[in-house]
Amino acid sequence: MENRIGKSYVARKALFAKGLRDGRLTVQEIEEALPSGTLTAAERWLLYYSLRAAQVEIIDEVTGQVDHGFLLEQEAAPSEH
């Protein structure tokens, strides 16, 4: 059945399960499971967005920084009154 569904689907499903269970994933885990060329840019963006929406923290293992996506850009933008 895996061949019919596709390896990237199975990998994404496993990532979500691990992320929901642990509450976090590293960028490196995601990139290892879904190397470049596995997903389109839009699919990759949607994966990261969906993980964040599910309250899975995405951390860069090298720098230790949490990937908040666009959240930091929105917070940094001056508010208009």
OpenMM code with the backbone's topology and positions (N, CA, C; nanometers):
from openmm import Vec3, app, unit

residues = "MET GLU ASN ARG ILE GLY LYS SER TYR VAL ALA ARG LYS ALA LEU PHE ALA LYS GLY LEU ARG ASP GLY ARG LEU THR VAL GLN GLU ILE GLU GLU ALA LEU PRO SER GLY THR LEU THR ALA ALA GLU ARG TRP LEU LEU TYR TYR SER LEU ARG ALA ALA GLN VAL GLU ILE ILE ASP GLU VAL THR GLY GLN VAL ASP HIS GLY PHE LEU LEU GLU GLN GLU ALA ALA PRO SER GLU HIS".split()
positions = [
    Vec3(0.0823, -0.1195, 0.0000),
    Vec3(0.0000, 0.0000, 0.0000),
    Vec3(0.0866, 0.1258, 0.0000),
    Vec3(0.2061, 0.1180, 0.0592),
    Vec3(0.2947, 0.2346, 0.0669),
    Vec3(0.3268, 0.2891, -0.0718),
    Vec3(0.3513, 0.2013, -0.1693),
    Vec3(0.3830, 0.2471, -0.3043),
    Vec3(0.2663, 0.3208, -0.3670),
    Vec3(0.1442, 0.2765, -0.3377),
    Vec3(0.0273, 0.3416, -0.3945),
    Vec3(0.0055, 0.4794, -0.3344),
    Vec3(0.0270, 0.4928, -0.2048),
    Vec3(0.0053, 0.6204, -0.1363),
    Vec3(0.1218, 0.7149, -0.1622),
    Vec3(0.2410, 0.6655, -0.1550),
    Vec3(0.3594, 0.7471, -0.1772),
    Vec3(0.4415, 0.7611, -0.0503),
    Vec3(0.5711, 0.7587, -0.0691),
    Vec3(0.6624, 0.7652, 0.0454),
    Vec3(0.6557, 0.9000, 0.1164),
    Vec3(0.6342, 1.0087, 0.0420),
    Vec3(0.6305, 1.1387, 0.1089),
    Vec3(0.5081, 1.1499, 0.1992),
    Vec3(0.3961, 1.0895, 0.1602),
    Vec3(0.2771, 1.0903, 0.2453),
    Vec3(0.3053, 1.0154, 0.3753),
    Vec3(0.3652, 0.8983, 0.3640),
    Vec3(0.3974, 0.8176, 0.4813),
    Vec3(0.4960, 0.8930, 0.5710),
    Vec3(0.5948, 0.9594, 0.5107),
    Vec3(0.6930, 1.0356, 0.5881),
    Vec3(0.6271, 1.1536, 0.6592),
    Vec3(0.5367, 1.2245, 0.5903),
    Vec3(0.4663, 1.3371, 0.6532),
    Vec3(0.3786, 1.2897, 0.7679),
    Vec3(0.3118, 1.1800, 0.7485),
    Vec3(0.2257, 1.1240, 0.8527),
    Vec3(0.3088, 1.0868, 0.9759),
    Vec3(0.4243, 1.0258, 0.9538),
    Vec3(0.5136, 0.9889, 1.0643),
    Vec3(0.5663, 1.1137, 1.1356),
    Vec3(0.5999, 1.2181, 1.0591),
    Vec3(0.6472, 1.3430, 1.1192),
    Vec3(0.5393, 1.4054, 1.2068),
    Vec3(0.4167, 1.4094, 1.1568),
    Vec3(0.3066, 1.4655, 1.2354),
    Vec3(0.2862, 1.3866, 1.3635),
    Vec3(0.2877, 1.2545, 1.3530),
    Vec3(0.2682, 1.1706, 1.4716),
    Vec3(0.3763, 1.1984, 1.5751),
    Vec3(0.5013, 1.2050, 1.5310),
    Vec3(0.6122, 1.2321, 1.6231),
    Vec3(0.6017, 1.3727, 1.6803),
    Vec3(0.5690, 1.4686, 1.5949),
    Vec3(0.5557, 1.6070, 1.6400),
    Vec3(0.4449, 1.6238, 1.7423),
    Vec3(0.3313, 1.5617, 1.7184),
    Vec3(0.2202, 1.5711, 1.8126),
    Vec3(0.2529, 1.5001, 1.9440),
    Vec3(0.3206, 1.3873, 1.9341),
    Vec3(0.3580, 1.3115, 2.0534),
    Vec3(0.4608, 1.3877, 2.1379),
    Vec3(0.5640, 1.4416, 2.0725),
    Vec3(0.6744, 1.5063, 2.1438),
    Vec3(0.6539, 1.6568, 2.1627),
    Vec3(0.5661, 1.7160, 2.0827),
    Vec3(0.5436, 1.8600, 2.0899),
    Vec3(0.6492, 1.9412, 2.0177),
    Vec3(0.7426, 1.8732, 1.9524),
    Vec3(0.8486, 1.9439, 1.8808),
    Vec3(0.9106, 1.8544, 1.7746),
    Vec3(0.9665, 1.9173, 1.6743),
    Vec3(1.0472, 1.8521, 1.5709),
    Vec3(1.1636, 1.9444, 1.5405),
    Vec3(1.2706, 1.8877, 1.4909),
    Vec3(1.3807, 1.9729, 1.4466),
    Vec3(1.3705, 1.9900, 1.2952),
    Vec3(1.4229, 2.1010, 1.2488),
    Vec3(1.4290, 2.1257, 1.1045),
    Vec3(1.5042, 2.0111, 1.0378),
    Vec3(1.6089, 1.9646, 1.1045),
    Vec3(1.6912, 1.8581, 1.0486),
    Vec3(1.6123, 1.7273, 1.0345),
    Vec3(1.5257, 1.6954, 1.1314),
    Vec3(1.4421, 1.5755, 1.1217),
    Vec3(1.3482, 1.5855, 1.0016),
    Vec3(1.2904, 1.7020, 0.9840),
    Vec3(1.1968, 1.7232, 0.8741),
    Vec3(1.2697, 1.7106, 0.7408),
    Vec3(1.3847, 1.7764, 0.7301),
    Vec3(1.4595, 1.7744, 0.6042),
    Vec3(1.5151, 1.6359, 0.5735),
    Vec3(1.5499, 1.5594, 0.6759),
    Vec3(1.5996, 1.4230, 0.6549),
    Vec3(1.4864, 1.3321, 0.6058),
    Vec3(1.3676, 1.3500, 0.6630),
    Vec3(1.2531, 1.2676, 0.6238),
    Vec3(1.2007, 1.3046, 0.4853),
    Vec3(1.2127, 1.4331, 0.4509),
    Vec3(1.1621, 1.4826, 0.3231),
    Vec3(1.2687, 1.5678, 0.2550),
    Vec3(1.3703, 1.5024, 0.1975),
    Vec3(1.4803, 1.5778, 0.1361),
    Vec3(1.4345, 1.6668, 0.0216),
    Vec3(1.5194, 1.7599, -0.0139),
    Vec3(1.4930, 1.8532, -0.1232),
    Vec3(1.4465, 1.7764, -0.2467),
    Vec3(1.3432, 1.8276, -0.3107),
    Vec3(1.2898, 1.7633, -0.4303),
    Vec3(1.1744, 1.6687, -0.4007),
    Vec3(1.1531, 1.6365, -0.2732),
    Vec3(1.0438, 1.5468, -0.2357),
    Vec3(0.9097, 1.6185, -0.2449),
    Vec3(0.9084, 1.7448, -0.2017),
    Vec3(0.7867, 1.8255, -0.2022),
    Vec3(0.8103, 1.9521, -0.2832),
    Vec3(0.7029, 2.0071, -0.3374),
    Vec3(0.7144, 2.1377, -0.4019),
    Vec3(0.7321, 2.2424, -0.2924),
    Vec3(0.7689, 2.3628, -0.3308),
    Vec3(0.7851, 2.4702, -0.2327),
    Vec3(0.6537, 2.4955, -0.1589),
    Vec3(0.5425, 2.4910, -0.2300),
    Vec3(0.4115, 2.5134, -0.1679),
    Vec3(0.3770, 2.4012, -0.0700),
    Vec3(0.4070, 2.2781, -0.1067),
    Vec3(0.3807, 2.1645, -0.0170),
    Vec3(0.4665, 2.1724, 0.1092),
    Vec3(0.5921, 2.2136, 0.0923),
    Vec3(0.6822, 2.2257, 0.2076),
    Vec3(0.6339, 2.3382, 0.3004),
    Vec3(0.5925, 2.4507, 0.2411),
    Vec3(0.5403, 2.5617, 0.3212),
    Vec3(0.4176, 2.5156, 0.3994),
    Vec3(0.3278, 2.4428, 0.3322),
    Vec3(0.2056, 2.3941, 0.3963),
    Vec3(0.2378, 2.2963, 0.5091),
    Vec3(0.3386, 2.2134, 0.4908),
    Vec3(0.3802, 2.1202, 0.5962),
    Vec3(0.4242, 2.1965, 0.7207),
    Vec3(0.5136, 2.2925, 0.7035),
    Vec3(0.5617, 2.3714, 0.8177),
    Vec3(0.4469, 2.4497, 0.8819),
    Vec3(0.3608, 2.5074, 0.7994),
    Vec3(0.2465, 2.5838, 0.8494),
    Vec3(0.1541, 2.4928, 0.9312),
    Vec3(0.1258, 2.3751, 0.8779),
    Vec3(0.0371, 2.2806, 0.9456),
    Vec3(0.0962, 2.2311, 1.0771),
    Vec3(0.2252, 2.2074, 1.0783),
    Vec3(0.2902, 2.1653, 1.2033),
    Vec3(0.2797, 2.2747, 1.3089),
    Vec3(0.3066, 2.3994, 1.2678),
    Vec3(0.2944, 2.5110, 1.3627),
    Vec3(0.1507, 2.5258, 1.4110),
    Vec3(0.0539, 2.5112, 1.3202),
    Vec3(-0.0873, 2.5232, 1.3560),
    Vec3(-0.1285, 2.4147, 1.4549),
    Vec3(-0.0639, 2.2995, 1.4469),
    Vec3(-0.0905, 2.1898, 1.5399),
    Vec3(-0.0114, 2.2069, 1.6696),
    Vec3(0.0517, 2.3230, 1.6849),
    Vec3(0.1312, 2.3586, 1.8028),
    Vec3(0.2528, 2.2688, 1.8222),
    Vec3(0.3110, 2.2276, 1.7086),
    Vec3(0.4371, 2.1547, 1.7116),
    Vec3(0.5481, 2.2576, 1.6973),
    Vec3(0.6369, 2.2627, 1.7942),
    Vec3(0.7487, 2.3560, 1.7914),
    Vec3(0.8536, 2.3027, 1.6936),
    Vec3(0.9002, 2.3886, 1.6040),
    Vec3(1.0019, 2.3504, 1.5059),
    Vec3(1.1303, 2.4219, 1.5435),
    Vec3(1.2319, 2.3436, 1.5743),
    Vec3(1.3571, 2.3965, 1.6278),
    Vec3(1.4726, 2.3632, 1.5340),
    Vec3(1.5606, 2.4604, 1.5129),
    Vec3(1.6829, 2.4355, 1.4377),
    Vec3(1.7834, 2.3752, 1.5349),
    Vec3(1.8220, 2.2519, 1.5090),
    Vec3(1.9120, 2.1781, 1.5977),
    Vec3(2.0482, 2.2456, 1.6112),
    Vec3(2.0925, 2.3110, 1.5057),
    Vec3(2.2246, 2.3736, 1.5047),
    Vec3(2.2264, 2.5014, 1.5887),
    Vec3(2.1268, 2.5883, 1.5662),
    Vec3(2.1266, 2.7177, 1.6349),
    Vec3(2.0425, 2.7176, 1.7620),
    Vec3(1.9516, 2.6208, 1.7730),
    Vec3(1.8624, 2.6170, 1.8881),
    Vec3(1.7449, 2.7124, 1.8765),
    Vec3(1.7359, 2.7834, 1.7644),
    Vec3(1.6278, 2.8798, 1.7455),
    Vec3(1.4984, 2.8100, 1.7067),
    Vec3(1.3888, 2.8626, 1.7580),
    Vec3(1.2568, 2.8116, 1.7245),
    Vec3(1.2095, 2.8822, 1.5985),
    Vec3(1.1596, 2.8047, 1.5025),
    Vec3(1.1067, 2.8598, 1.3781),
    Vec3(0.9609, 2.8957, 1.4015),
    Vec3(0.9312, 3.0252, 1.4085),
    Vec3(0.7953, 3.0720, 1.4300),
    Vec3(0.7269, 3.1074, 1.2995),
    Vec3(0.7916, 3.0861, 1.1878),
    Vec3(0.7328, 3.1217, 1.0600),
    Vec3(0.7211, 3.2719, 1.0474),
    Vec3(0.6026, 3.3186, 1.0115),
    Vec3(0.5798, 3.4612, 0.9917),
    Vec3(0.5418, 3.5326, 1.1200),
    Vec3(0.5258, 3.4601, 1.2297),
    Vec3(0.4824, 3.5188, 1.3550),
    Vec3(0.5750, 3.6309, 1.4003),
    Vec3(0.7046, 3.6103, 1.3916),
    Vec3(0.7991, 3.7128, 1.4361),
    Vec3(0.7918, 3.8373, 1.3495),
    Vec3(0.7715, 3.8184, 1.2188),
    Vec3(0.7611, 3.9337, 1.1295),
    Vec3(0.6387, 4.0164, 1.1644),
    Vec3(0.5284, 3.9508, 1.1969),
    Vec3(0.4061, 4.0222, 1.2327),
    Vec3(0.4226, 4.0961, 1.3633),
    Vec3(0.4885, 4.0327, 1.4612),
    Vec3(0.5099, 4.0973, 1.5904),
    Vec3(0.6048, 4.2154, 1.5785),
    Vec3(0.7018, 4.2051, 1.4889),
    Vec3(0.8019, 4.3109, 1.4746),
    Vec3(0.7470, 4.4313, 1.3977),
    Vec3(0.6433, 4.4082, 1.3177),
    Vec3(0.5871, 4.5193, 1.2385),
    Vec3(0.5209, 4.6192, 1.3307),
    Vec3(0.5472, 4.7482, 1.3077),
    Vec3(0.4849, 4.8509, 1.3932),
    Vec3(0.3343, 4.8500, 1.3725),
    Vec3(0.2619, 4.8639, 1.4811),
    Vec3(0.1158, 4.8650, 1.4708),
    Vec3(0.0687, 5.0039, 1.4319),
    Vec3(-0.0326, 5.0066, 1.3484),
    Vec3(-0.0880, 5.1353, 1.3036),
    Vec3(-0.2043, 5.1714, 1.3928),
    Vec3(-0.2094, 5.2951, 1.4353),
    Vec3(-0.3192, 5.3404, 1.5228),
    Vec3(-0.4096, 5.4331, 1.4499),
] * unit.nanometer
topology = app.Topology()
chain = topology.addChain("A")
for resn in residues:
    res = topology.addResidue(resn, chain)
    for name in ("N", "CA", "C"):
        topology.addAtom(name, app.Element.getBySymbol(name[0]), res)
